[in-house]
Amino acid sequence: MLGLAHALIGAAVFLPLMPVACGLLKGPQASPFAAAHFAKADDLVARAWPSENAPGPAERPQAAEGAPDPEDSAAAAWIRIPGTHVSYPLMQASSDQPDFYLDHNEAAAWDPAGCPYVDAACPDGLSSPHPVIHGHNMGWGDNLFADVSRYADEGFARAHPLVMVDTPQGTRRYRVMAVQVVDVRSALSRPGIDSRQALDRFARKTWDEAGLKLAPWPADGSAQQLITLSTCSYLRTPGSERTLVHAWGPL
């Protein structure tokens, strides 16, 4: 029975046209970030196992061949949404392995659940005008970005208006602007914005076309970024649509 479950999950992870595969269950974690510290991969692995049950080195997941060196694989940040189950290390995908974190964890070990990550096409990572953050959603449970998909419900969205990103420089707060459920190929979920003018145009277009509008893009120029959280959606056509949560800031 267990083998069948693994086979079914494996099939879901590798469905075609899925830049964000629907991953396994992985519970939320507590942010380890302080103002001037990165959380190294070894520390993140240690948090995954309570000390009294900690496995020996041979039992821990091993980094895949060609993977980033775990010693250099520090999380880019930590993402959390107050009042939800979202609280995870946030990795930065590289241009040479853009899909690496679809099926590898923050310790660079193979893991069908993967971990949240910033799209490799974002020119300056989390400092880009439009960071796009991908995360898995199985369609049940409360793990990884399952709660992000629940933003399609207006009541849930209004009850959870903030997205927090903890970095070594401090915590960035973003206000949820709009929510959309779109085709997987939609340009609305694509990064690549490289100027303030392009960001303003994109944000206004996103607001105009959004199915759920919450907090308009500031006209006074106070918002420096628009972040987009992207995860699998199961509302209309499972496997070919995404829930996108757009949030502006930092506040």
N, C-alpha and C positions, 0 to 999 in steps of 0.2 A: 504493500500500500504506500509505504514511504517512497519507494522508488518511482511509483507512478506519479506521486505528487511532485517529486523533483523534476520529472520529465515534463509535466504540464507547465510548471513554473519556468523551466528553461525555454520552452516554446514561446511563452508570453514575452520573455525578455528579448527575444531576437525577432519579433515580428517585423516585417519590412515597413519602411517609411515611418519609423519611430525614433526620432532623435532623442526622445526620453522614453526608455523602456519602462514597463511596469514592474517594479521590483518586489523583493521579498519584504517581510515585516521586520522592522528594526525600530526599537523603542527610542523615545527622545532621551537626550543626554543633557547634563547641566553644563553651561558655558564655563570653560576654564580661563577665559581671557581676563587679564587685568590690563591697565592702560598701556603698559610697555612690554607685553609678553606675547609671543606666539605659543600655541600648544603644539609641541612636537608629536610626531606620529607615535613614538613609544609611549608617551603620556596618554594619548587617546586610547591606545590599545589597553593600557593598564586600567583605565576607567571602565572599559567594557567588561572586565572580569573583576568582581569583588576579590579583595586580597585573600580571603580565606578559601576561595575556590580557584585561585589563579593557576592556569596551566603552566607547565614548564615550557621552555623555548621550543621544544620539538612539537608541542601540541598547538602552538599558535599558528594562525594563517601565515603562509610564506608569500613574500612578494613575488609577483609573476616575472618571468624572464623579460627583460627589456623595460621593466617598470621603473618609475622614478625611484631613486634611492630613498628608503624610508627616513634616513638621517636628514635628507634635504626636503622631505615631503611634509612640511609644516602646513597646517590649515591656513588658508588665506584670511579666514575670519570665522565667526560663529554666527549663524542665523537663528533667530527665534521670533516667535509671534506670541505676545502675551495673551494668556487665556486659552491657548491651544496646546497641542502636543508637539508643535514644531520647535525643536531646540537641538541643532546639529552642527558639527563642524562643516565648514564651507570650503571646498577646494577650488583651485583654479586649473581648468583644463589647459593643456598645451596644444600648440598648433600642429605638432607632429603626432600627437595621440589625442585628438579632440574628444573621442568617445570613451576614453580610458575609465572615467569614474562612473560610467553606466553600470559596470560590473566589477568594480574594484572599490575597496573602502579607503578610508583616510590613511590607513597604514600601508597602502599600495598593494594589499593582498587581494587575491581574487575573491569576490563576494557578489553573488547575484543581486543582492540588495543595493549595491553601489553606495553612493552618498551624494548629497547635494553638491553642485559645482557651478562655477561661473563659466559660461560658454567661451570656448577658445577664440571665437571671432571677436570678442570684446577687445578693442585695441589696447586698453590700459587696465584690463581686469576690473576690479571693483571701483577703480577711479575713472572708468569710462563714463561718458555721458549717459549711456543706456546699458547698464549691466543686465544681462539675461541669466537667470539662475534656474537651472533644471533640477528636478527631484522626482523620485519615483512615487507611484500610487498604484496599489493593487486593486483598488475598488472596494475594499472592505478594511475594517480596522482603523486604528488611529495613528499609524506609524508613518515616518518620513513625511511626504507632502500630501498625505490623505486629507489633512485639514485645509490645505490650499485649494483642493478641488471643491471644498464645501463653501467657498466664497461665491459660488454661483447662486447660493441662497442669500437673498437680500438681508434677512434677519441676522444670519451668521456674519455676513460681511460688515454690517453696521455695528455689531457687537465686538468686532476685532479690527479696529481701524488702523493699528500701527504694526509696522514690521521693524524689527531691531536687528542691526548688524554690528556685532562686537568686533573691533579691530585692535591692533596694538596701540593705535593712537587714541582710542576711545570708542564710545558707542554712537552709532549713527541711527537716527530715528527717521522713518519714512511713513508718510500718511497715505493710506490706500486711496487711490484716485478713482479707479474704475476696474471692472471685471468683465471678461469676455470668454465665451466658449467658441473656439474657432477650429477650422480645418488644420490638420497637422502641418500643412504647407504654407499656412498664412504668414505673410511678411510681418505681421504684427508681433510675432514672437522672435524675430530675427534681430541680432545685434548689428553693429557696423556703423552706428551713428558717430560721427567724429567732429562735430562742431555744435556750438550753441544754437545757431540758426536751424540746423537740421533737427536738433532736439526739440526746439519749440514747435516746429512744424509737425513732427511726429507725435508729440504730446497732444497737440490740439486735434490732430486727426484721430488719435486714439480716443480722446474724450468724445468727439462728435459721433464716432461709430460704436461706442461702448453700449452693451446691452444693459449694464448696471453702472450708474454714475453715482459717485459718493462725494468726492472732494475735487473741484475743478483745478486744473493746472494754474498756478498763480500767474496773474498777468503782470505782476510787479518785478518779475525776474528773480524772485527769492529762491526758487527751486533750482538746484544745480544739477540734479540727476533725476532720471526716471528709471527705477528698477522694475524688472518684470520677472515674476515667479511663474514658471511654466511646469505643468504636470499633466498626466493623463486624465482624460475626462471620460465618463461613461454615461453621459446624459442622453445622447442621440445615436452616435455611431462609434461604439467602443473600438479602440485601436487606431482611429483616424482623426481624433479631435483632441484639443488641449484646452484646459482651463488656464487663463492668463490673469494674473493679479498684478496690476500696475500701481506703483506707489511712488510719490515724489518726495524729495527732500535733498539733503538732510535737514531736519527741523532745527 
